[in-house]
Amino acid sequence: MNAPFPQRIAGEGRRDVAGRPILCVGALIADLVMYMAKLPVTPGKHLPAGAQLVVAGMATSAATAVLRLGHPASLWASVGDDVIGSLLLGEMTREGLDMRHVRRVPGAMSAMSTILVDDKGERLVVPYYADELLTAPSALPPFADFGAVLVDVRWPRAAAIALRQARASGVPAILDLDVGREEILRELLPLATHVVASIDGARIVTGHDEPRAAARAISATTDAAVVVTAGECGAVWMEHPGAPLRHCPAFEVAAVDTNAAGDVFHGAFAVGVAENMPFADVIRFSSAAAAIKCTRYGGRLGAPARAEVDAFLSEREILKARDDHELRPV
């Protein structure tokens, strides 16, 4: 097991990373989003109420959140040398994302997915990644130059390199542990300094459906800070092994599109960690960013600006103070 990085990052073992770019590693994909009244459950032709083509992917959507929250961001991903690859690169360059580390794979088809979203904001995702996009990288980014490194599980070979190199450089190494092959998740999990798992990803490596049990089980296998997110049930976390298990309820919002909410959470989490926020504040900050995104259509396009997240949290504090006052005995 690695040295306990979550304790070390507060001290002299960690570089001064505040304000440095955040590197996001993994998926860059074209999402064809179809908006439906209900998700189909039978074969046949089902007509959508609307449609949208969105450049996305777990790492890419997280990088968008990082940008909108006030930090520069870089992407390490793979695309084909096809027209879709050109679209992906052009769109994210216009967004302001540093794309210098994105490689183009000759002869490969760029990643694509079809996403169905119902009128309650729930989704069905069918992604496709060509094997050529997942081959081992030959050129590496300068990991020590970044304020945090956030990896998803869609490019496992690069993810493993990035987590190891970030950790060796004294940079937070954050794993977005989501649905993937179990052997890949188990390989990446011990390499991270921070593990942020969806309940679906956590279930694969722990067998637990309950977030608290899943968080405890993951924490028993790693020295990382562990967070398990469970949508409207909120997030639970252990700041380091043996720390108390804590819970942050989800913010109540009128959700219309949950697509990319988890990615926005991860991007905001990386920002909070890079800024050395107290851990509980990192969770609230990330939860607020994800909640705001759920009120907007368009996947990553709904990622909020920093001022919006700050205002959202301030409003919730005012409401909580008012409610506490009204409930106080007189």
C-alpha positions as CSV (number, residue, x, y, z in Angstrom):
1,M,0.0,0.0,0.0
2,N,1.2,3.5,-0.8
3,A,2.2,6.1,1.9
4,P,-0.9,7.9,3.4
5,F,-1.0,10.7,0.9
6,P,-4.3,12.3,2.2
7,Q,-2.3,13.1,5.4
8,R,0.8,14.1,3.6
9,I,-0.8,16.5,1.1
10,A,-1.5,19.0,3.9
11,G,2.2,19.2,4.8
12,E,5.5,19.7,3.1
13,G,5.2,16.6,0.8
14,R,2.7,18.4,-1.3
15,R,3.6,21.0,-3.9
16,D,2.0,24.4,-3.9
17,V,-0.7,23.6,-6.5
18,A,-3.3,26.3,-6.0
19,G,-4.0,28.1,-9.3
20,R,-2.2,25.5,-11.4
21,P,-4.1,23.9,-14.3
22,I,-6.0,20.7,-13.6
23,L,-5.3,17.8,-15.9
24,C,-8.3,15.6,-16.8
25,V,-7.5,12.2,-18.3
26,G,-9.9,9.9,-20.1
27,A,-13.0,10.2,-22.3
28,L,-13.6,12.6,-25.1
29,I,-16.7,11.6,-27.0
30,A,-19.5,12.9,-29.2
31,D,-22.9,12.4,-27.4
32,L,-26.1,12.3,-29.5
33,V,-28.7,13.2,-26.8
34,M,-32.4,12.4,-27.4
35,Y,-35.0,13.8,-25.1
36,M,-37.9,11.5,-24.5
37,A,-41.1,11.6,-22.4
38,K,-40.3,8.1,-21.2
39,L,-37.3,5.8,-21.7
40,P,-38.2,3.1,-24.2
41,V,-38.7,-0.4,-22.8
42,T,-39.7,-2.2,-26.0
43,P,-38.2,-2.5,-29.5
44,G,-39.4,-0.2,-32.3
45,K,-39.3,3.3,-33.4
46,H,-39.5,5.9,-30.7
47,L,-39.7,9.6,-31.6
48,P,-37.8,12.1,-29.4
49,A,-39.2,15.5,-28.3
50,G,-35.8,17.0,-29.1
51,A,-32.2,16.2,-29.8
52,Q,-28.7,17.7,-29.2
53,L,-25.2,16.8,-30.3
54,V,-22.8,17.5,-27.3
55,V,-19.1,17.0,-27.0
56,A,-18.7,15.2,-23.8
57,G,-17.1,12.2,-22.0
58,M,-16.4,11.9,-18.3
59,A,-13.0,13.6,-18.3
60,T,-14.1,16.2,-20.8
61,S,-17.3,17.1,-18.9
62,A,-15.3,17.4,-15.7
63,A,-12.7,19.6,-17.4
64,T,-15.6,21.9,-18.6
65,A,-16.7,22.2,-14.9
66,V,-13.1,23.1,-13.9
67,L,-13.0,25.8,-16.5
68,R,-16.3,27.4,-15.5
69,L,-15.3,27.2,-11.8
70,G,-12.3,29.5,-12.5
71,H,-9.4,27.2,-13.1
72,P,-7.4,26.4,-16.3
73,A,-7.8,22.8,-17.4
74,S,-6.0,20.4,-19.8
75,L,-7.3,17.2,-21.3
76,W,-5.3,14.0,-22.0
77,A,-7.5,11.9,-24.3
78,S,-7.5,10.1,-27.6
79,V,-9.6,10.7,-30.8
80,G,-9.5,9.3,-34.3
81,D,-8.3,11.1,-37.3
82,D,-11.9,11.3,-38.6
83,V,-14.3,14.2,-39.0
84,I,-15.8,13.5,-35.5
85,G,-12.3,13.8,-34.1
86,S,-11.9,17.2,-35.7
87,L,-15.3,18.3,-34.3
88,L,-14.3,17.2,-30.8
89,L,-11.0,19.0,-30.9
90,G,-12.4,22.2,-32.4
91,E,-15.4,22.4,-30.0
92,M,-13.3,22.0,-26.8
93,T,-10.6,24.3,-28.0
94,R,-13.3,27.0,-28.4
95,E,-14.5,26.2,-24.9
96,G,-11.0,27.2,-23.7
97,L,-9.7,23.8,-22.8
98,D,-6.0,23.1,-23.4
99,M,-6.0,20.3,-26.0
100,R,-2.2,20.0,-26.6
101,H,-2.1,16.5,-24.9
102,V,-4.9,15.0,-27.0
103,R,-3.6,12.4,-29.4
104,R,-5.1,11.6,-32.8
105,V,-5.0,7.9,-33.6
106,P,-4.6,7.2,-37.4
107,G,-7.4,5.0,-38.8
108,A,-9.4,5.0,-35.6
109,M,-13.1,5.9,-35.2
110,S,-13.6,8.6,-32.6
111,A,-15.7,7.7,-29.5
112,M,-19.5,8.2,-29.8
113,S,-22.5,7.5,-27.7
114,T,-26.3,7.7,-27.8
115,I,-28.0,9.1,-24.7
116,L,-31.8,9.0,-24.0
117,V,-33.0,11.4,-21.4
118,D,-36.6,11.2,-20.0
119,D,-38.8,14.0,-18.6
120,K,-37.6,13.2,-15.1
121,G,-34.0,13.7,-16.0
122,E,-33.1,10.1,-15.9
123,R,-30.9,8.7,-18.7
124,L,-29.9,5.6,-20.7
125,V,-26.4,5.8,-22.2
126,V,-24.9,3.6,-24.9
127,P,-21.2,4.4,-25.5
128,Y,-18.7,3.0,-28.1
129,Y,-14.9,3.3,-27.8
130,A,-12.8,1.8,-30.5
131,D,-10.0,-0.4,-29.2
132,E,-7.4,1.7,-31.0
133,L,-8.2,4.6,-28.7
134,L,-7.3,2.6,-25.6
135,T,-3.8,1.7,-26.6
136,A,-0.9,2.7,-24.3
137,P,0.3,6.4,-24.7
138,S,3.8,7.2,-25.9
139,A,4.0,10.8,-25.0
140,L,3.2,12.0,-21.4
141,P,2.1,15.4,-20.1
142,P,4.3,17.2,-17.5
143,F,2.4,15.9,-14.4
144,A,4.3,18.1,-11.9
145,D,2.9,21.2,-13.6
146,F,-0.7,20.6,-12.6
147,G,-2.7,21.5,-9.5
148,A,-4.5,18.1,-9.6
149,V,-4.9,15.2,-11.9
150,L,-8.3,13.7,-12.3
151,V,-8.8,10.4,-14.2
152,D,-11.8,8.5,-15.4
153,V,-11.8,4.7,-16.2
154,R,-12.3,5.0,-20.0
155,W,-8.6,5.0,-20.9
156,P,-7.1,2.6,-18.3
157,R,-3.5,2.6,-19.4
158,A,-3.2,6.3,-19.4
159,A,-5.2,6.5,-16.1
160,A,-2.7,4.2,-14.3
161,I,0.3,6.2,-15.6
162,A,-1.4,9.5,-14.6
163,L,-2.2,8.4,-11.1
164,R,1.3,7.1,-10.4
165,Q,3.0,10.1,-11.9
166,A,0.8,12.6,-10.1
167,R,1.3,10.9,-6.8
168,A,5.1,10.8,-7.3
169,S,5.0,14.5,-8.1
170,G,3.2,15.4,-4.9
171,V,0.0,16.3,-6.9
172,P,-3.5,15.1,-5.9
173,A,-4.3,12.0,-7.9
174,I,-8.1,11.8,-8.1
175,L,-9.9,8.7,-9.5
176,D,-13.4,8.9,-10.8
177,L,-14.4,5.3,-10.1
178,D,-17.4,4.6,-12.2
179,V,-18.9,1.7,-14.0
180,G,-16.2,-0.3,-15.8
181,R,-14.5,-3.7,-15.9
182,E,-13.9,-4.9,-12.3
183,E,-10.2,-5.8,-12.9
184,I,-9.6,-2.2,-14.2
185,L,-11.3,-0.6,-11.3
186,R,-9.3,-2.8,-8.8
187,E,-6.0,-1.9,-10.6
188,L,-6.6,1.9,-10.5
189,L,-8.1,2.1,-7.0
190,P,-4.9,1.8,-4.9
191,L,-3.1,4.3,-7.1
192,A,-5.2,7.3,-6.2
193,T,-4.9,9.8,-3.3
194,H,-8.6,10.5,-3.6
195,V,-11.3,8.0,-4.8
196,V,-14.7,9.5,-5.8
197,A,-16.9,6.6,-6.7
198,S,-20.5,6.5,-8.0
199,I,-22.6,3.9,-6.1
200,D,-22.7,1.9,-9.3
201,G,-18.9,1.8,-9.6
202,A,-18.5,1.2,-5.9
203,R,-20.9,-1.8,-6.1
204,I,-18.6,-3.5,-8.7
205,V,-15.6,-3.5,-6.4
206,T,-17.4,-4.0,-3.0
207,G,-20.6,-5.8,-3.7
208,H,-22.5,-3.3,-1.6
209,D,-25.6,-1.4,-2.7
210,E,-25.6,0.9,0.4
211,P,-23.3,4.0,0.1
212,R,-22.0,3.8,3.7
213,A,-21.1,0.2,3.5
214,A,-19.5,0.7,0.1
215,A,-17.4,3.7,1.4
216,R,-16.1,1.6,4.4
217,A,-15.3,-1.3,2.1
218,I,-13.3,0.9,-0.3
219,S,-11.5,2.7,2.5
220,A,-10.3,-0.7,3.9
221,T,-8.4,-1.3,0.7
222,T,-6.7,2.0,0.1
223,D,-5.0,4.9,1.9
224,A,-7.0,7.4,-0.1
225,A,-9.7,9.8,0.9
226,V,-12.9,8.0,-0.2
227,V,-16.2,9.5,-1.4
228,V,-19.2,7.6,-2.6
229,T,-21.9,9.5,-4.5
230,A,-25.5,8.3,-4.7
231,G,-27.5,10.9,-6.6
232,E,-30.5,12.2,-4.7
233,C,-29.2,10.3,-1.6
234,G,-26.2,12.6,-1.4
235,A,-22.6,11.7,-0.8
236,V,-20.8,9.9,2.1
237,W,-17.1,10.2,2.7
238,M,-14.1,9.2,4.9
239,E,-11.3,11.7,4.7
240,H,-8.7,9.0,5.4
241,P,-8.7,5.4,6.6
242,G,-10.1,5.3,10.1
243,A,-11.8,8.7,9.9
244,P,-15.4,9.0,10.8
245,L,-17.9,8.3,8.0
246,R,-19.8,11.5,7.1
247,H,-22.8,12.3,5.0
248,C,-23.7,15.3,2.9
249,P,-27.4,15.3,1.8
250,A,-28.1,16.1,-1.8
251,F,-29.5,19.6,-2.4
252,E,-33.1,19.6,-3.4
253,V,-33.6,20.9,-7.0
254,A,-36.0,20.5,-9.8
255,A,-33.9,18.1,-12.0
256,V,-34.4,18.0,-15.7
257,D,-31.2,16.3,-16.9
258,T,-28.9,14.3,-14.7
259,N,-26.5,13.6,-17.6
260,A,-22.9,14.7,-16.7
261,A,-23.9,15.7,-13.1
262,G,-21.4,13.2,-11.7
263,D,-18.7,14.6,-14.0
264,V,-19.4,18.1,-12.8
265,F,-19.2,16.8,-9.2
266,H,-15.7,15.4,-10.1
267,G,-14.5,18.6,-11.7
268,A,-15.7,20.7,-8.8
269,F,-14.1,18.2,-6.4
270,A,-10.7,18.6,-8.2
271,V,-11.0,22.3,-7.9
272,G,-11.8,22.1,-4.2
273,V,-8.9,19.8,-3.5
274,A,-6.5,21.9,-5.6
275,E,-7.6,25.0,-3.6
276,N,-7.0,23.3,-0.3
277,M,-10.6,23.7,0.8
278,P,-11.6,21.9,4.1
279,F,-12.8,18.5,3.0
280,A,-16.4,19.0,4.1
281,D,-16.4,22.2,2.0
282,V,-15.1,20.3,-1.0
283,I,-18.1,17.9,-0.8
284,R,-20.6,20.7,-0.4
285,F,-19.1,22.7,-3.2
286,S,-19.1,19.7,-5.5
287,S,-22.6,18.8,-4.5
288,A,-23.8,22.3,-5.3
289,A,-22.2,22.4,-8.7
290,A,-23.8,19.0,-9.6
291,A,-27.2,20.1,-8.3
292,I,-27.2,23.2,-10.4
293,K,-26.2,21.2,-13.5
294,C,-29.2,18.9,-12.9
295,T,-31.5,21.9,-13.5
296,R,-30.2,22.4,-17.0
297,Y,-30.3,20.4,-20.2
298,G,-27.3,19.6,-22.3
299,G,-25.0,17.5,-20.3
300,R,-21.7,19.3,-19.6
301,L,-23.2,22.5,-21.2
302,G,-25.1,22.9,-17.9
303,A,-22.0,23.1,-15.8
304,P,-22.3,26.3,-13.6
305,A,-19.9,29.2,-13.2
306,R,-18.1,29.8,-9.9
307,A,-20.3,32.8,-9.0
308,E,-23.4,30.6,-9.5
309,V,-22.1,27.9,-7.1
310,D,-21.1,30.5,-4.5
311,A,-24.6,32.2,-4.7
312,F,-26.3,28.8,-4.5
313,L,-24.4,27.9,-1.3
314,S,-24.9,31.3,0.2
315,E,-28.7,31.1,-0.4
316,R,-28.8,27.6,1.2
317,E,-26.9,29.0,4.3
318,I,-29.4,31.8,4.6
319,L,-32.4,29.4,4.3
320,K,-30.8,27.1,6.9
321,A,-30.2,29.9,9.3
322,R,-33.8,31.1,8.9
323,D,-35.2,27.6,9.4
324,D,-33.0,27.1,12.5
325,H,-34.2,30.3,13.9
326,E,-37.9,29.4,13.2
327,L,-37.4,26.0,14.9
328,R,-35.7,27.4,18.0
329,P,-37.8,27.3,21.2
330,V,-39.0,30.7,22.4
